[in-house]
Amino acid sequence: MTGGRDGGAEASPTKYRALLAAVIAAIVAVSAALYVGVSGPASGLYGDGTGDRDTLAGGRDGRPNPAAPASTGTWVSSWAASPVGGEPGTEMTGLADRSLRNVVHTSVGGTAARITLSNLYGQAPLTISHASIALSAGRGGAAALADTMRQVTFRGQAAVVVPPGGQVVSDAVRITVPSDGDVLVTTYSPTGSGPVTRHTYARQTSYAAVGEHTRDAAGTVYTEESAYWRYLTALDVLSKDAQGTVVALGDSLTDGSTSTTGANNRWPDILSDRLREAAAAGRDVPRYSVVNGGISGNRVLADGLGRPAENTSALNRFDRDVLGRTNVKAVVVLLGVNDILRDPDLADPDAIVGGLGTLVDRAHARGLKVVGSTLMPFGGHRGHTDAREGVRQEINAEIRAGHVFDAVVDFDRALRDPYDPRRLRPVYDSGDHLHPSDRGYTRMAEVLDLDDLSGGAPAEL
């Protein structure tokens, strides 16, 4: 705190420390009152599994929330990131007295927005005493357009407590969010609560500052840079342009590893651009947003280590990262390479195909269409062997035969070297012989047939 004066006498440091302790205690007390009804794992905001995600009014006493939008539209997810694990070094203290400014890129725009915050990997309640949302003043920086700065509330209150393993969804906030634009979501926690839940490989620079600066538009205090997103896992918008959400479920090939940081050149980003441009040109294509459900290193069958498990398998995170997104209509699945590469023995192709089939069954149970991809080549990578190549080919044969997904996008055929089909074509290879270059990611989005996203799950015979 900075020094102040009362009747000409300067307060002592001891008095300031006492005042600060009293303020923090008051915040925690108010926040604790909100604890009841805040979601635990896999529940909605109000703890009943529904989350009231489509309500526009959120006052605790039933009165309309002044932040609620008056306009109408369809709620969709415009941006999302899957929680991956706890941030090393934050186990004991979290990021107390830090403002965390996450920079996220929208798929579609809207007239209102709401956010989802996760404490999945926290071992203690997370107190968020202040939160804000604003449009970026320029791509890549921490500065906001001052006239777009809005306070974010939770059931009408500025503060909220997120229980360990839980998440919260904010009230809707009136703000005009553009398509294909950058949004700044800032949170402040006065007290420690670790480990901090994060998405590890964002390919986007975010920021942090000491102290409470959630409403700071200039951004000059945000001197700490971060390569990952913290706490924030979704940005929903009330859209007049989109009718639903597509989730791209995958591993590092979907997460965008090796793509240019800050360029938004992951293949789901380019797919979103294609859908928007096609609709603007008058084509009869699905009016969907596209969100990224990729986690680097992710597998279909096996979790990572820890409790809760870091890098949760696709089977175990499907409800959270696909069915839990807002107004999902379709899923695009690109998974299986890590099941092949990370199995200490030779992976079982039937088990991987069976796991993919289980994902499809669960999507169909919710009426969702599933587009699946063949597994891309990784010849030349340090993990490549003839035996593993054989497993990849077996899985691809099942996918191409139509035995797994409702529709198939053949990323393998689109990116492989025609002179050496076990390898990526050099122009599409980032250099590690596993991940695509920016041109490779663009090519992936280009070959997906937009019409394949239309419709729902096939009818049961």
BAVO-478297 format. One record per residue: x, y, z of N, C-alpha, C, O in turn. Coordinates in steps of 0.05 Angstrom, whole numbers, plus 5000, padded with zeros to 4 digits. Each point is the difference from the previous one (the first is absolute). Example, Ala and Ser with C-alpha at 12.3 -4.5 7.8 and 13.67 -1.06 7.14 Angstrom:
// residues 2
526448865156498250245000501850245000502150005013;497250214973501650245001498550225014501050225004;
***
This chain:
// residues 461
501749765000498350245000501750255000502349995011;496850234977501450255000499350165025497949965011;503950224997499550165024497850204996499750104977;498849965044497950204998500050175025501749965018;496550244983500050185022497250035012498049994985;501950045041497550045014500450225020501349965021;497650284972500350235018502950095002500850115020;500849844958502750104999502049815012502450044997;496849755016501849815012500349754983497949894992;504550035001500449774982499749745017501149975021;497349844968499549755014502549845000501750024982;498649815039502449845003499849754983497849914993;504549964999499949754985498549785015498749844988;501550175039498549805016497050024995498649814997;500450455004497250044995499149914973497949894996;503950164984499349914972499849704998498249894987;503749985026499949704999497549905013498749814991;500550325031497549925014497650054982498149834999;501950404987497850074983499849804976497949914993;504550024996500049814978498949735009498549884985;502350035038499149755011496950005003498749804995;500350435015497150025004498549994973497949884998;503350264982498750004973499949724989497949914990;504349955011500149724990498149825014498749844988;501250195039498149845016497150054992498449824998;501050444996497350064991499449884973497849904996;504150114986499649884974499549705002498149904987;503549975029499749715003497349935012498749814993;500550365027497449955013497750024980498249845000;501950374984497950044980500149774980497949904992;504550034999500349794980499049735011498849844986;501750115040499249755012497049974999498949774998;499750455004497149994999499049904973497849904997;503950144983499449914973500749714995499349894980;502250005039501149734996497849804995500249824983;497650205033497849824997498750044973499350234993;500549564992498750024974502050034977499349974977;503350095029502050014979500749724993500149825017;500550144958500349724990502449865012502150125006;497649624998502249825004500749874974499150104979;502549705021500849874975497649914984498249875010;502050204964498049914980497250105006498149884990;501650335026497450125004499850274989502150124992;495549995006499650274990500450205022500849935022;498750324971500550225019498549975026501150065021;496449844978498449995024500049735013498449955017;503449884974500449745013497949794994499949795013;498350274967497949804994500649864974498349854990;504050194998500849864976499050144975500849934978;497550285025499150144976501550264996500550074977;500250075044501650244998498450244991501150225000;496349754994498550234991501550164979500150245001;501149624980501950134982498650184980501350164987;496149825010498650164980498250225014498450124986;502049925040498550215013501450274996502450025001;496050194995501150264997499950165025501550205003;496949735017499850145025501349835021499549765002;502150375016501549845019500150115028501849925015;496350264993500150105027499449785020498349834995;503050185028499649795020497250015012499049805010;499850444989497350025012497849984978497750055006;503149874970498149964979499550254983498849984979;502350255030499750244984501949994977502149875001;497350274976501749994977502850115006500350205015;501749674975502750095003500450244981499549974976;501550265034500350234982502049954978500150154980;501649645023501949944979498849834978501249964979;496349945025498849824981499350144974498950225001;501649664976499450134974497050014994498549825008;500750394979497250034993499549884972497749944994;504450024990499649894973499649705001500349885021;499050014956499549724998502049884980501450134986;498649605014501849864982500349725011498449905015;503849974977500649725008502650005015502050114990;498149765033502549975015501649784987499149784995;503450294998501949814989502750045013500550215012;501349604987502750035009501650144978500149904977;501250325029501650144980503049945003501550014980;499349915044502849925005499949815023498350025018;503549794982500249815023502949895001501449994980;499449925043502549865004499649805022498950065021;502149704975499749785019502050035023502350044995;496849945030502049995022501749764998499149784996;503550265008502049794996501249895026500249765003;500550435015501349915024500550245019499250234994;502249725028500750215019502750124992501849864991;498450405013502450154992502349955021499650055024;502749854967502249955019500850265014500050214988;500649765038500950235015497750155014500550195015;497049734979497850145013498549825020497850065008;503449724999498749805017499250125027497849945010;503950235002499550095027498650275001498350055017;502550134965499150285002498150084977498950225001;500949614978498450094978501250244987502550024998;495850174994501050264989498550225016498550154988;502049865038498750205017500850284992502350054993;495850135009500550294995501050044971501750174995;497349674986500750034972497550044983498049875005;502250324977498050024979501049854976502250044990;496149775000500749834978498350084976497649985000;503850124979498650094976500449804977502149994987;495849855009500149804978499150134974498050144999;503649814980499350104973498949774984501349794997;496250234994498749794985498950104973499450244998;500549584983499150084973497349884994499649765003;498550414988497249914996499749864973501450064981;496749765019499149884975497750164988500250094977;497749955038497850174992499550225020500949985023;497750234969499450225018497249995011498449824994;501050385023497350005012499650265015501750185000;495949855012499350245014500349985030499450195015;501449574994500449965029502049775002500449854982;500850135042502049795005499849905028499050145018;502149624986500349895027502449825000500849904979;500450065044502549845002499749775018498249995018;503549814978500149775018502849995013502050014985;498249985041502549985015500149735013498149905011;504349974988500449735011502150005022502150134998;497349725023501949945021500449705002500349895022;499749984954500049714999502449885015499749805014;502750334984502449895012500750135026502149945012;496250244997500550135026499549815023498149844999;503450195022499749845025498750165022499649905022;499750354972498750185019498050174985500250034976;497850085038498150184987501450244987501950115012;497349964964501150234986498150235003497749994991;503350235021498450245003500750204977502350084997;495849984986500250214980498550245010497549995002;503950225005498650235012499250214978498250165005;503249844972499450184979500549864973501849844998;496550234982500449894973499050204980498150155006;503149854971499150194979500349874973501449804996;497250324984500349924972500150264983498650195006;503049814974500350234982501149904973501049784998;498750394982501249954974502950095000500650215012;501049644975502950084998500350254983498650034980;503350145028500650244985501749944975500350174983;500949605017501749924977500949715005500749935022;499349914958500649725003502849965012502050114991;498049725030502549935012500850155025501949925014;496750304993500850165023498049975023497949884998;502950265024498349995024498150245002498450015018;501850184964498450245000497249944990499649844981;498450295032497249964992498850254989501050225005;497049764979498450234992498450095024498249865009;502450385001498950095026497049995001498949935021;499850154957497150025001498649734999497649985001;504049804996498849745000500449855026499049785003;502450345016500649875025497549955016498550195005;501049565003497649935015500749835025501849844998;496950215024500349835023498549744995497850004988;503349775021498649754998499049925028501550035020;496149884982498849935026499249704999499749884979;499850025045499149725004497650005018500150055024;497649894964497450025014499750275013499050025023;501850184962499650285010502150105018499950235008;502149614999502150085018502750024986500549864981;501250335028502650034988501949775007501749934984;497949955040501849795009498749734999497649985001;504149824995499049725000502149825010502450064997;496849725015501949795009499549754983497849914997;504349994990499949764984501149775016502450015007;496149794999501049795017502149834986500150004976;501649865039501949824987498749814982498049875007;503050104969498949824980497650114986498849864983;500350385023497550114989500550224979502350074993;495550034997500150224981497550185004498149915013;502050344977497750185002499650134972501950044985;495650035010499350154976499050275009498450025019;502650194968499350275009497250084990498749854984;500350375026497750134989500650094971502350044993;495650014992500450114973500650305003498850145017;503049964966500850285001499450124972500649894980;498350355021499550154975502750094988501350175012;499549734966502450084986499849904971499249774996;501550404985499949924972502749874994502150134998;497849614998502449844995500249954969498049914988;504250155000500349964971500749714994501149865016;498250054960501149754989502950044994500950224993;500749575010502850014992501550225013501750144988;497849915038501250215015501249905026499549785009;502250395004501249935025498550135023499250235000;500449615021498650095024501849965024501549805001;498450385018501649985024498249935024498150155006;502549635007498549925024501950005023502049865000;497450315020501950045022498749925027497750075005;503849785011499049925026502150085021502450024995;496650035030501850065022499249835024497749995007;504449895005499649855025501750125022502450024997;496450065025501550125022501649805017501950085014;497349674984501249805018501049764984499249964977;502749895035501149774986498249774999498549945019;501549914958498449764997501249844977499350054977;502549775029501349854979499349715000498649905018;502449954962501450114976498050154982497649955001;503550224983498450164981499349824976501849894987;495750105006499149844977500750164975499450234997;501849634984500950134975499749834976499849755001;500250384975500349864975502950074991500750234997;500949564999502950045000501050134975501650195001;497749714975501150104975498050174985498649904982;501250355026498050174988500650104972498250064985;504449965009500950144975498950284999499350104978;500450025045499050275003501250125025500049875021;501050374977501250135024497850145016498450164990;501549775036498250135019501750155020502549994998;496350135023501550185017499249985029497849905007;503950215011499450015028501250255012501950114989;496849995033501050245014499649965030498149875008;503750245007499750005029497950205008500050234991;498149685027497950185009497549974984499849854981;498150295028497449994988499850214977499850245006;500349674970500050174976498149904979500550024976;497349865033498249874980498750214982499349934977;500350325032498750204983502050194987499250204988;503449735014502050164987500049974970500449784990;499150434995499849994971502750034987500549884979;501250295032502650054987501849764997501349974980;498649865041501549754998502950025006501549804998;499550445009502950035005500949865025502449935002;495850015017500849865024500449704995501149865017;498050044960500149724994502749934988500349964975;501750035042502849964991500849714999502149934988;496349895024500749714999498549874977497650034997;503949824987498849864978499649705007501649885015;496350014973499449725006499449864973498850114982;502249645016499649844976497649825002499649834982;498850205039497749835003497650155011500450225011;497349664987497650125011499549895028500349765005;499050425014499549925028497150045008498850224994;500149585018497250005011497950014978498049865002;502350304978498050054979499849764981502049924989;495649965008499749774982497850044979499849844982;498750385019498050044979499150294999499950145021;499549964955498750264995497649944982500349934977;497350115034497649974985499050274991500550205013;498149814964498850254991497149954992499249784993;499250435009497250004991500150104971500350244995;499449584986500550064972497550004984498249845004;501750344977497950004980500949874974498449974981;504249965018501149894975500449705002500149874979;500250025044500649725004497749855012498550115017;501149644975497849845010501049775017498349855011;504350114991501049785016503150015000501250184989;499949625024502949985004501149744990498849795003;503550234984501649764992502449985019501350205004;499149575008502449955016502049844985499349784990;503250315008502249854988501449865023501450135016;498349614986501149845022502649864990499949854981;502350215033502549884990502350035019499750055024;502749924965502550015015501550254991498850204993;503949785006501650244993499550084971500450244993;498749584990499550074972497550184998499750144980;498649855040497750195002500650235018499250234994;502449725027500850225018501650214986500150235009;501249694969501550204984503050015006501350204993;499849595019502950005006501550064974499349894978;502750275024501850094978498850214982501450104982;496049975022498950224985501250265011500950015023;499050204962501150265008498550125024497550034998;503950035023498750115024498650274993501250184988;496349845020498550254996498750034973498650204995;501949614987499050024972497349874996498850044979;500349805041497549864998499849844974498150024984;504049815012500149844976499749705006501049844984;497850095039499349735004497849924980498550184991;501349575003498049934979497150075008498450074983;500849915043497350085007499550304995497850084994;504450095010499750284994499450054970498250164993;503249694990499650044971497349884992498750124982;500549675031497349894994497850205007498150034985;502250115037498150215008500050224979497850094993;504549994997500150204979498549914975498550164988;501949595005498749894976496950015003498650084981;500449835042497250005004498850284998497950054988;503550145025499050285000500150124972498050134992;504149824994500350114973498049884980498950134983;500649615021498149864982497150115005498550044981;500850005045497450115006499750284989497950074989;504250095013499950284990499750004970498950194988;502149604998499849984971497349894991499549964976;498849975043497349914994499849704997497949904991;504249955016499949714997498249885022499950115023;498949674971498349865020501749825016500149754996;501350365024501749855018499050035028498550195006;502349635012499150025028501150275012502350074996;496050065019500750255013501049925028498550035020;504049884982501149905025502550165007501550094983;498949935043502650085011501749755001499049784999;503650265004501949785003501750055024501350215002;498949605016501750035024502049775001499549784990;502850275022502249815001499949835025500150105022;499749644974500149815023502549834999500049775008;502250354982502549854998501650025026500150215013;501349574994501950005022502549864989499949774992;502350375009502549884991500749745016499850005024;500849794961500749745013497549845007500349785012;497350314980497649865008499749734986500849974977;498049845038499549734989497049945002498550125015;500749684969497349915001499549845026498050045013;503949794994499549805021501250065027498749935020;503650194981501550025026500250285010500450204985;499249835042500450255014502950055005501649814999;499150445008502650065010500149945030498249865011;503950235002500349945029498650205017499150214991;500649725035499050195020497049955006498749854987;500450285035497250005008499150285006501050125019;497250004966498949884975502149974978502150145001;497549684981502049944979500550254983498150134991;504449925004500750214981499849874972500349764996;499150414984499749914973498149764999500749784991;496950275017497949795002499449894972499950154981;499849595018499449874974497550114987498250115014;501649854960497650094986497549875010497950125002;502349635005497649855011499150135026497650025005;504350065012499350115026499450305000498950105020;501850044959499550295000497850074979499450244997;499449564990498150064979497650165011499150194987;499949735036497750145011500750305005498550184994;503849865018500950275007500650174976499050234998;502649674983501150164979498450004974500650164982;497549665016498250004977497150055008498950204993;500049615022497250025007499550245019497850115000;504349975014499750235018500250274987499450205013;501349814962500150264986497150084992498249845000;501550414994497350124996499049944972501350074980;496349815019498649974975501649854978500150094977;501249695031501649854982498349854980497949885007;502850134967498649874979501649784986498949804990;503850235010501749814986502749995013500850185014;500649594982502749965010501849914978499249834983;503350275016502049904982502249885017501150135017;499549614978501949855017502549944984499949884979;502450195033502649934990501749905023501350165014;498649584991501449885023500949724993498949864983;503350065031501049734997503049984997501249795006;500150424984502849994995501649975026501949845002;497250305020501449975025499549735013501849905015;495949974980499649735009502049814988500949815012;499950254963502049834986502850065010501549825006;499150444996502850085006500749955029502349955007;495750075012500750005028499549735013500449975024;498649844961499749735012502749875002501449984980;499449935044502749885003500249744985502249924992;495649955003500049774982498850094974499750244995;499549574988498850074975497050055005498649825011;500450414981497250075005498149814985500749904979;497050055033498049834989498150174982498550165011;501649804963498350174982497049965006498450194998;500849565009497249955006499150165025497750105001;504049925019499350155024499750304994498150135010;503649984973499950284993497450054984498650205005;500949644975497650034984497549965017498050154997;502149665022497849975019499550255017497750075005;504550055004499750255015498850224984498350155010;502649884965498850204983497049954995498450185000;500949564997497249934997498450075024497650084998;503549895026498650085025499450305000497950085008;504150084983499550294999497750064981498350175006;501649694971497950054981497349925012498050144997;501949635017497549925013499050215020497650055001;504250065014499250205020499150264987498250135010;503049944968499150234985497249954988498350185001;501349594988497449934988497850015021497750074994;503049855030497950005022499050285005497950045011;503750164982499250285002499150124974499650244998;500249604981499150104974502150144984499450154981;503249815026502150144987501249844977500349765001;500450384977501349884978503049995005501150195013;500349604978502949985005501449964974499649814985;502250385009501849984977502749915012501050125019;500249674969502549905010502250014979499449994977;503150045032502250014982501849755001500249875021;501050074956502149815000502450105015500350245005;501449585004502450085015502250074981500649864981;500650375024502050114982502749865003500649895021;501150124958502649855001502050145019499950245005;501949595006502150115017502749864994501649985018;498849944958502549884992502250215003499750234992;502649685018502250195005500150105029502050095009;495749895005499950075028501449795016500249764992;501050315031501649825016498449765010501249795006;496250234995498349785010499049814978498749815005;502050264970498949844978501549734998502449995001;496049804995501149734994498149874980497850104995;503249704992498349864980497649885014497850004988;502549905036497749885014497950215007497649954997;503350285012498150225006498650104975497750075000;503949944978498850084975497849804992497950084989;502549675016498049804994497450045016497849974989;502550115036497650065017498550244989497649994998;503950214994498750244988498449934975497850094997;503449744986498749934976497549835005498050044986;502149795034497649845007497750185009497749964992;503050235025497950195010498950164977497550044998;504250064985499050164977498349844982498050104988;502649655008498349834983497249985011498050014985;501749965041497449985013498550274997497650004995;503950225008498750264998499150054972497750094995;504049864985499250054972497749824991498550084983;501349685029497949824992497350085011497949884994;502050345023497550095011499149855024497650015006;504249855007499249835023500050155026499349885021;501550374979500450145026498350265001498350035019;502050154962498850275002497750034980499649844981;498850375023497850074981501150104974498749954979;503550195022501350114975502950005006500950015023;500749994956503049985002501350234986499350064977;502650065037501850204987502849865000500949925021;500350074955502549844997502450185002501250074980;499550015045502350175005502649854991501950134991;498149615012502449844992500550054970502250074992;495849884992500350034971500750284992501550054981;497450155033500350284992502850105007501050184986;500449715034502550115009502449824995502350085004;497349674988502349824997501650064975498950124981;503549805020501850034977499349794979500149765006;499250334970499249804979502349814993499549784989;503050315016502349834993500949825024501549824996;497550245027500649845024497650035019500150165019;497749684977497550045014500249965031498150065014;504249844995500349975029500850265013500050035025;500650174959500950265010498150234992498549974981;501650255034498750244992501450124976502549984997;496050144985501150144978501850235011499050145018;503449904973501850205012498850275004500550135021;497949974961498950275002498050015023499450225010;499549554998498049995022501349915026498549985020;504049974981501449895023501350235016501550164988;498049865038501250215016503049955004501550195007;499449574987502849935004500449775019502249885001;495850065015500349785019498849744990500149795013;498850224963498949774986497549885013499349774995;499550395022497549925014497950224998497749944994;503150305012498150235000500250164974502250034989;495550065002500050164975501250285004500250105022;500750024956500750284999497450164998497849894999;502450385001497750174997498549924974497549994999;504049964980498749934974498749735003497949954988;503249875027498849745005497350025015498149874993;501950305028497550045015497850134982497749925001;503150274982498150124982498949794981497649994994;504249834996499149794981498049825014498149914987;502350025038498149835015497250124999498149864995;501750405012497450135000498850024972497549984998;504150044982499050034973498749754989498250024984;502749755025499049754988497649895015498749814990;500550315032497649915014497550104985499750254996;498649584995497650074986498050135019499149875019;500350384977498250145018497249885001498750015021;500549864958497449885000499949765018497849925010;504549964996500149775018499250085029499449825016;500650434990499350095027497050035003499050045023;499649954955497050035001498749755011501149784999;496550265011498449775010500849915027501750125013;496949674996500649905027500949714999500949904980;498749975042500849715002498249844982497650074997;503449724990498449844983497849865016500349935023;497550024963497749875014500749715005501349864984;497850045039500449725007498149824983497650074997;503549724992498449824984498949775017498649824990;
***
